Amino acid sequence: MQAPRLVITRAAEQARGTQPGPDTLIPLSSNEIRRLFTRLVSTVQHHTSHILHWSQWRRRRQAQARAAHYRKRLEPP
């Protein structure tokens, strides 16, 4: 009976607008800006598009982890 509960929980989150979309990213942090700058200015061993794509992937995963953390904290014991 776990599936109906998850469907109801997800529907409630979508109604509140707390469900992150597939393209949701957390804002750039100062550490991420520093890392991007260093990678783009230093000796380039990867293409710029690869570095930027990796940054977006990483921040998307961080946003998903943050959303999952908050969802878990809101679940009743």
Biopython code that builds the backbone (N, CA, C, O; Angstrom):
import numpy as np
from Bio.PDB.StructureBuilder import StructureBuilder

atoms = [
    (1, "MET", "N", (0.821, -1.206, 0.000)),
    (1, "MET", "CA", (0.000, 0.000, 0.000)),
    (1, "MET", "C", (0.858, 1.260, 0.000)),
    (1, "MET", "O", (0.340, 2.352, 0.238)),
    (2, "GLN", "N", (2.126, 1.138, -0.255)),
    (2, "GLN", "CA", (3.034, 2.283, -0.280)),
    (2, "GLN", "C", (2.765, 3.175, -1.486)),
    (2, "GLN", "O", (2.858, 4.397, -1.375)),
    (3, "ALA", "N", (2.433, 2.590, -2.637)),
    (3, "ALA", "CA", (2.289, 3.352, -3.880)),
    (3, "ALA", "C", (1.212, 4.433, -3.786)),
    (3, "ALA", "O", (1.492, 5.565, -4.181)),
    (4, "PRO", "N", (-0.012, 4.161, -3.286)),
    (4, "PRO", "CA", (-1.010, 5.239, -3.209)),
    (4, "PRO", "C", (-0.544, 6.406, -2.339)),
    (4, "PRO", "O", (-0.815, 7.565, -2.656)),
    (5, "ARG", "N", (0.150, 6.106, -1.253)),
    (5, "ARG", "CA", (0.639, 7.170, -0.374)),
    (5, "ARG", "C", (1.640, 8.060, -1.113)),
    (5, "ARG", "O", (1.598, 9.283, -0.983)),
    (6, "LEU", "N", (2.548, 7.441, -1.897)),
    (6, "LEU", "CA", (3.528, 8.204, -2.656)),
    (6, "LEU", "C", (2.861, 9.057, -3.727)),
    (6, "LEU", "O", (3.274, 10.191, -3.968)),
    (7, "VAL", "N", (1.834, 8.514, -4.369)),
    (7, "VAL", "CA", (1.126, 9.267, -5.401)),
    (7, "VAL", "C", (0.440, 10.476, -4.787)),
    (7, "VAL", "O", (0.490, 11.569, -5.351)),
    (8, "ILE", "N", (-0.191, 10.296, -3.650)),
    (8, "ILE", "CA", (-0.870, 11.400, -2.974)),
    (8, "ILE", "C", (0.143, 12.438, -2.506)),
    (8, "ILE", "O", (-0.090, 13.638, -2.654)),
    (9, "THR", "N", (1.262, 11.992, -1.944)),
    (9, "THR", "CA", (2.300, 12.911, -1.485)),
    (9, "THR", "C", (2.865, 13.707, -2.652)),
    (9, "THR", "O", (3.054, 14.918, -2.545)),
    (10, "ARG", "N", (3.131, 13.039, -3.754)),
    (10, "ARG", "CA", (3.687, 13.739, -4.923)),
    (10, "ARG", "C", (2.680, 14.739, -5.478)),
    (10, "ARG", "O", (3.056, 15.850, -5.850)),
    (11, "ALA", "N", (1.415, 14.364, -5.537)),
    (11, "ALA", "CA", (0.382, 15.280, -6.034)),
    (11, "ALA", "C", (0.275, 16.506, -5.136)),
    (11, "ALA", "O", (0.102, 17.624, -5.621)),
    (12, "ALA", "N", (0.379, 16.294, -3.822)),
    (12, "ALA", "CA", (0.326, 17.424, -2.890)),
    (12, "ALA", "C", (1.518, 18.345, -3.075)),
    (12, "ALA", "O", (1.372, 19.566, -3.021)),
    (13, "GLU", "N", (2.698, 17.775, -3.292)),
    (13, "GLU", "CA", (3.896, 18.585, -3.517)),
    (13, "GLU", "C", (3.796, 19.371, -4.822)),
    (13, "GLU", "O", (4.196, 20.534, -4.884)),
    (14, "GLN", "N", (3.271, 18.742, -5.845)),
    (14, "GLN", "CA", (3.120, 19.441, -7.120)),
    (14, "GLN", "C", (2.119, 20.577, -6.987)),
    (14, "GLN", "O", (2.298, 21.637, -7.587)),
    (15, "ALA", "N", (1.061, 20.361, -6.200)),
    (15, "ALA", "CA", (0.069, 21.418, -5.995)),
    (15, "ALA", "C", (0.687, 22.601, -5.252)),
    (15, "ALA", "O", (0.332, 23.751, -5.511)),
    (16, "ARG", "N", (1.608, 22.324, -4.333)),
    (16, "ARG", "CA", (2.282, 23.403, -3.593)),
    (16, "ARG", "C", (3.400, 24.021, -4.420)),
    (16, "ARG", "O", (3.891, 25.100, -4.087)),
    (17, "GLY", "N", (3.806, 23.355, -5.487)),
    (17, "GLY", "CA", (4.877, 23.873, -6.329)),
    (17, "GLY", "C", (6.257, 23.596, -5.773)),
    (17, "GLY", "O", (7.210, 24.279, -6.147)),
    (18, "THR", "N", (6.398, 22.611, -4.886)),
    (18, "THR", "CA", (7.696, 22.315, -4.282)),
    (18, "THR", "C", (8.454, 21.225, -5.035)),
    (18, "THR", "O", (9.611, 20.946, -4.718)),
    (19, "GLN", "N", (7.824, 20.616, -6.015)),
    (19, "GLN", "CA", (8.482, 19.547, -6.769)),
    (19, "GLN", "C", (9.434, 20.169, -7.782)),
    (19, "GLN", "O", (8.989, 20.901, -8.665)),
    (20, "PRO", "N", (10.737, 19.897, -7.677)),
    (20, "PRO", "CA", (11.661, 20.480, -8.645)),
    (20, "PRO", "C", (11.486, 19.832, -10.007)),
    (20, "PRO", "O", (11.284, 18.623, -10.114)),
    (21, "GLY", "N", (11.567, 20.647, -11.034)),
    (21, "GLY", "CA", (11.477, 20.142, -12.397)),
    (21, "GLY", "C", (12.798, 19.527, -12.813)),
    (21, "GLY", "O", (13.777, 19.611, -12.072)),
    (22, "PRO", "N", (12.844, 18.914, -13.975)),
    (22, "PRO", "CA", (14.082, 18.269, -14.421)),
    (22, "PRO", "C", (15.203, 19.274, -14.712)),
    (22, "PRO", "O", (16.377, 18.902, -14.728)),
    (23, "ASP", "N", (14.853, 20.534, -14.939)),
    (23, "ASP", "CA", (15.867, 21.540, -15.246)),
    (23, "ASP", "C", (16.125, 22.487, -14.079)),
    (23, "ASP", "O", (16.730, 23.542, -14.270)),
    (24, "THR", "N", (15.682, 22.134, -12.885)),
    (24, "THR", "CA", (15.887, 22.972, -11.720)),
    (24, "THR", "C", (17.346, 22.900, -11.283)),
    (24, "THR", "O", (17.917, 21.815, -11.170)),
    (25, "LEU", "N", (17.940, 24.059, -11.038)),
    (25, "LEU", "CA", (19.324, 24.131, -10.573)),
    (25, "LEU", "C", (19.371, 24.983, -9.321)),
    (25, "LEU", "O", (18.582, 25.916, -9.166)),
    (26, "ILE", "N", (20.297, 24.662, -8.428)),
    (26, "ILE", "CA", (20.531, 25.558, -7.316)),
    (26, "ILE", "C", (21.362, 26.721, -7.847)),
    (26, "ILE", "O", (22.012, 26.583, -8.883)),
    (27, "PRO", "N", (21.354, 27.859, -7.165)),
    (27, "PRO", "CA", (22.153, 28.996, -7.633)),
    (27, "PRO", "C", (23.645, 28.672, -7.588)),
    (27, "PRO", "O", (24.084, 27.793, -6.845)),
    (28, "LEU", "N", (24.410, 29.396, -8.394)),
    (28, "LEU", "CA", (25.863, 29.225, -8.375)),
    (28, "LEU", "C", (26.406, 29.673, -7.030)),
    (28, "LEU", "O", (26.092, 30.767, -6.561)),
    (29, "SER", "N", (27.215, 28.835, -6.413)),
    (29, "SER", "CA", (27.863, 29.205, -5.159)),
    (29, "SER", "C", (29.196, 29.873, -5.476)),
    (29, "SER", "O", (29.689, 29.789, -6.601)),
    (30, "SER", "N", (29.769, 30.531, -4.489)),
    (30, "SER", "CA", (31.068, 31.171, -4.717)),
    (30, "SER", "C", (32.132, 30.115, -5.043)),
    (30, "SER", "O", (33.019, 30.353, -5.863)),
    (31, "ASN", "N", (32.037, 28.957, -4.401)),
    (31, "ASN", "CA", (32.989, 27.880, -4.703)),
    (31, "ASN", "C", (32.830, 27.381, -6.134)),
    (31, "ASN", "O", (33.821, 27.102, -6.809)),
    (32, "GLU", "N", (31.582, 27.268, -6.601)),
    (32, "GLU", "CA", (31.351, 26.813, -7.968)),
    (32, "GLU", "C", (31.842, 27.854, -8.980)),
    (32, "GLU", "O", (32.409, 27.492, -10.011)),
    (33, "ILE", "N", (31.633, 29.119, -8.699)),
    (33, "ILE", "CA", (32.128, 30.186, -9.579)),
    (33, "ILE", "C", (33.652, 30.142, -9.637)),
    (33, "ILE", "O", (34.239, 30.248, -10.714)),
    (34, "ARG", "N", (34.291, 29.987, -8.482)),
    (34, "ARG", "CA", (35.749, 29.900, -8.434)),
    (34, "ARG", "C", (36.246, 28.700, -9.227)),
    (34, "ARG", "O", (37.212, 28.810, -9.983)),
    (35, "ARG", "N", (35.593, 27.561, -9.059)),
    (35, "ARG", "CA", (35.994, 26.351, -9.772)),
    (35, "ARG", "C", (35.819, 26.519, -11.278)),
    (35, "ARG", "O", (36.697, 26.140, -12.053)),
    (36, "LEU", "N", (34.688, 27.086, -11.694)),
    (36, "LEU", "CA", (34.462, 27.308, -13.121)),
    (36, "LEU", "C", (35.506, 28.258, -13.699)),
    (36, "LEU", "O", (36.059, 28.005, -14.769)),
    (37, "PHE", "N", (35.771, 29.349, -12.988)),
    (37, "PHE", "CA", (36.755, 30.316, -13.460)),
    (37, "PHE", "C", (38.125, 29.661, -13.603)),
    (37, "PHE", "O", (38.807, 29.844, -14.611)),
    (38, "THR", "N", (38.519, 28.901, -12.593)),
    (38, "THR", "CA", (39.820, 28.228, -12.632)),
    (38, "THR", "C", (39.895, 27.258, -13.807)),
    (38, "THR", "O", (40.898, 27.217, -14.520)),
    (39, "ARG", "N", (38.843, 26.486, -14.007)),
    (39, "ARG", "CA", (38.837, 25.504, -15.093)),
    (39, "ARG", "C", (38.838, 26.168, -16.463)),
    (39, "ARG", "O", (39.467, 25.670, -17.396)),
    (40, "LEU", "N", (38.135, 27.290, -16.587)),
    (40, "LEU", "CA", (38.037, 27.944, -17.889)),
    (40, "LEU", "C", (39.288, 28.746, -18.235)),
    (40, "LEU", "O", (39.617, 28.884, -19.413)),
    (41, "VAL", "N", (39.997, 29.280, -17.230)),
    (41, "VAL", "CA", (41.163, 30.121, -17.473)),
    (41, "VAL", "C", (42.445, 29.293, -17.523)),
    (41, "VAL", "O", (43.357, 29.610, -18.287)),
    (42, "SER", "N", (42.519, 28.252, -16.726)),
    (42, "SER", "CA", (43.739, 27.437, -16.691)),
    (42, "SER", "C", (43.897, 26.656, -17.992)),
    (42, "SER", "O", (43.084, 26.778, -18.908)),
    (43, "THR", "N", (44.933, 25.868, -18.054)),
    (43, "THR", "CA", (45.179, 25.061, -19.239)),
    (43, "THR", "C", (43.959, 24.196, -19.507)),
    (43, "THR", "O", (43.578, 23.361, -18.686)),
    (44, "VAL", "N", (43.366, 24.406, -20.647)),
    (44, "VAL", "CA", (42.109, 23.724, -20.972)),
    (44, "VAL", "C", (42.416, 22.330, -21.520)),
    (44, "VAL", "O", (43.031, 22.175, -22.575)),
    (45, "GLN", "N", (41.970, 21.331, -20.775)),
    (45, "GLN", "CA", (42.102, 19.959, -21.235)),
    (45, "GLN", "C", (40.749, 19.415, -21.674)),
    (45, "GLN", "O", (40.669, 18.372, -22.323)),
    (46, "HIS", "N", (39.680, 20.138, -21.310)),
    (46, "HIS", "CA", (38.327, 19.778, -21.710)),
    (46, "HIS", "C", (37.730, 20.964, -22.463)),
    (46, "HIS", "O", (38.146, 22.106, -22.268)),
    (47, "HIS", "N", (36.773, 20.689, -23.302)),
    (47, "HIS", "CA", (36.088, 21.754, -24.009)),
    (47, "HIS", "C", (35.238, 22.563, -23.024)),
    (47, "HIS", "O", (34.762, 22.034, -22.020)),
    (48, "THR", "N", (35.060, 23.830, -23.322)),
    (48, "THR", "CA", (34.249, 24.705, -22.474)),
    (48, "THR", "C", (32.849, 24.140, -22.302)),
    (48, "THR", "O", (32.292, 24.188, -21.205)),
    (49, "SER", "N", (32.275, 23.606, -23.371)),
    (49, "SER", "CA", (30.922, 23.057, -23.281)),
    (49, "SER", "C", (30.867, 21.889, -22.294)),
    (49, "SER", "O", (29.874, 21.722, -21.586)),
    (50, "HIS", "N", (31.933, 21.080, -22.245)),
    (50, "HIS", "CA", (31.977, 19.956, -21.303)),
    (50, "HIS", "C", (32.003, 20.469, -19.853)),
    (50, "HIS", "O", (31.292, 19.945, -18.995)),
    (51, "ILE", "N", (32.803, 21.468, -19.592)),
    (51, "ILE", "CA", (32.916, 22.025, -18.231)),
    (51, "ILE", "C", (31.584, 22.616, -17.785)),
    (51, "ILE", "O", (31.142, 22.375, -16.662)),
    (52, "LEU", "N", (30.942, 23.389, -18.660)),
    (52, "LEU", "CA", (29.662, 24.000, -18.306)),
    (52, "LEU", "C", (28.574, 22.949, -18.154)),
    (52, "LEU", "O", (27.732, 23.060, -17.263)),
    (53, "HIS", "N", (28.578, 21.934, -19.007)),
    (53, "HIS", "CA", (27.590, 20.857, -18.889)),
    (53, "HIS", "C", (27.752, 20.122, -17.571)),
    (53, "HIS", "O", (26.761, 19.802, -16.915)),
    (54, "TRP", "N", (28.987, 19.851, -17.175)),
    (54, "TRP", "CA", (29.237, 19.162, -15.913)),
    (54, "TRP", "C", (28.746, 20.008, -14.731)),
    (54, "TRP", "O", (28.171, 19.479, -13.780)),
    (55, "SER", "N", (28.975, 21.315, -14.798)),
    (55, "SER", "CA", (28.525, 22.204, -13.727)),
    (55, "SER", "C", (26.998, 22.167, -13.601)),
    (55, "SER", "O", (26.466, 22.091, -12.493)),
    (56, "GLN", "N", (26.301, 22.220, -14.730)),
    (56, "GLN", "CA", (24.839, 22.160, -14.691)),
    (56, "GLN", "C", (24.369, 20.810, -14.163)),
    (56, "GLN", "O", (23.424, 20.753, -13.376)),
    (57, "TRP", "N", (25.010, 19.730, -14.582)),
    (57, "TRP", "CA", (24.639, 18.399, -14.077)),
    (57, "TRP", "C", (24.806, 18.332, -12.565)),
    (57, "TRP", "O", (23.928, 17.842, -11.855)),
    (58, "ARG", "N", (25.938, 18.828, -12.082)),
    (58, "ARG", "CA", (26.234, 18.785, -10.650)),
    (58, "ARG", "C", (25.221, 19.589, -9.850)),
    (58, "ARG", "O", (24.727, 19.120, -8.825)),
    (59, "ARG", "N", (24.902, 20.812, -10.317)),
    (59, "ARG", "CA", (23.953, 21.649, -9.591)),
    (59, "ARG", "C", (22.533, 21.093, -9.662)),
    (59, "ARG", "O", (21.760, 21.256, -8.718)),
    (60, "ARG", "N", (22.178, 20.432, -10.779)),
    (60, "ARG", "CA", (20.865, 19.788, -10.871)),
    (60, "ARG", "C", (20.767, 18.668, -9.837)),
    (60, "ARG", "O", (19.755, 18.542, -9.147)),
    (61, "ARG", "N", (21.822, 17.854, -9.731)),
    (61, "ARG", "CA", (21.824, 16.769, -8.747)),
    (61, "ARG", "C", (21.779, 17.324, -7.318)),
    (61, "ARG", "O", (21.126, 16.743, -6.451)),
    (62, "GLN", "N", (22.460, 18.429, -7.073)),
    (62, "GLN", "CA", (22.411, 19.043, -5.750)),
    (62, "GLN", "C", (20.999, 19.534, -5.438)),
    (62, "GLN", "O", (20.532, 19.390, -4.308)),
    (63, "ALA", "N", (20.323, 20.106, -6.420)),
    (63, "ALA", "CA", (18.945, 20.567, -6.221)),
    (63, "ALA", "C", (18.026, 19.383, -5.930)),
    (63, "ALA", "O", (17.145, 19.473, -5.075)),
    (64, "GLN", "N", (18.232, 18.272, -6.644)),
    (64, "GLN", "CA", (17.429, 17.078, -6.388)),
    (64, "GLN", "C", (17.697, 16.530, -4.992)),
    (64, "GLN", "O", (16.771, 16.106, -4.300)),
    (65, "ALA", "N", (18.954, 16.539, -4.579)),
    (65, "ALA", "CA", (19.294, 16.044, -3.241)),
    (65, "ALA", "C", (18.679, 16.938, -2.168)),
    (65, "ALA", "O", (18.176, 16.448, -1.157)),
    (66, "ARG", "N", (18.721, 18.248, -2.393)),
    (66, "ARG", "CA", (18.127, 19.183, -1.432)),
    (66, "ARG", "C", (16.628, 18.947, -1.320)),
    (66, "ARG", "O", (16.086, 18.908, -0.215)),
    (67, "ALA", "N", (15.951, 18.789, -2.462)),
    (67, "ALA", "CA", (14.506, 18.554, -2.450)),
    (67, "ALA", "C", (14.183, 17.235, -1.746)),
    (67, "ALA", "O", (13.224, 17.164, -0.977)),
    (68, "ALA", "N", (14.972, 16.198, -2.001)),
    (68, "ALA", "CA", (14.744, 14.907, -1.355)),
    (68, "ALA", "C", (14.951, 15.015, 0.148)),
    (68, "ALA", "O", (14.216, 14.406, 0.925)),
    (69, "HIS", "N", (15.937, 15.779, 0.554)),
    (69, "HIS", "CA", (16.206, 15.978, 1.981)),
    (69, "HIS", "C", (15.013, 16.652, 2.651)),
    (69, "HIS", "O", (14.564, 16.216, 3.711)),
    (70, "TYR", "N", (14.504, 17.712, 2.035)),
    (70, "TYR", "CA", (13.355, 18.412, 2.626)),
    (70, "TYR", "C", (12.117, 17.525, 2.636)),
    (70, "TYR", "O", (11.356, 17.536, 3.603)),
    (71, "ARG", "N", (11.906, 16.750, 1.561)),
    (71, "ARG", "CA", (10.766, 15.834, 1.539)),
    (71, "ARG", "C", (10.860, 14.834, 2.674)),
    (71, "ARG", "O", (9.871, 14.557, 3.354)),
    (72, "LYS", "N", (12.062, 14.288, 2.878)),
    (72, "LYS", "CA", (12.256, 13.295, 3.927)),
    (72, "LYS", "C", (11.993, 13.890, 5.301)),
    (72, "LYS", "O", (11.399, 13.246, 6.165)),
    (73, "ARG", "N", (12.444, 15.136, 5.495)),
    (73, "ARG", "CA", (12.264, 15.795, 6.794)),
    (73, "ARG", "C", (10.794, 16.111, 7.072)),
    (73, "ARG", "O", (10.396, 16.209, 8.233)),
    (74, "LEU", "N", (9.978, 16.274, 6.014)),
    (74, "LEU", "CA", (8.559, 16.602, 6.184)),
    (74, "LEU", "C", (7.691, 15.368, 6.384)),
    (74, "LEU", "O", (6.527, 15.496, 6.766)),
    (75, "GLU", "N", (8.227, 14.179, 6.136)),
    (75, "GLU", "CA", (7.441, 12.958, 6.312)),
    (75, "GLU", "C", (7.158, 12.728, 7.793)),
    (75, "GLU", "O", (8.024, 12.952, 8.640)),
    (76, "PRO", "N", (5.949, 12.284, 8.099)),
    (76, "PRO", "CA", (5.666, 11.949, 9.504)),
    (76, "PRO", "C", (6.453, 10.703, 9.918)),
    (76, "PRO", "O", (6.725, 9.833, 9.092)),
    (77, "PRO", "N", (6.813, 10.625, 11.185)),
    (77, "PRO", "CA", (7.616, 9.466, 11.645)),
    (77, "PRO", "C", (6.877, 8.149, 11.531)),
    (77, "PRO", "O", (7.423, 7.102, 11.877)),
]
sb = StructureBuilder()
sb.init_structure("model")
sb.init_model(0)
sb.init_chain("A")
sb.init_seg("    ")
for serial, (resi, resn, name, xyz) in enumerate(atoms, 1):
    if name == "N":
        sb.init_residue(resn, " ", resi, " ")
    sb.init_atom(name, np.array(xyz, "f"), 0.0, 1.0, " ", f" {name:<3s}", serial, name[0])
structure = sb.get_structure()
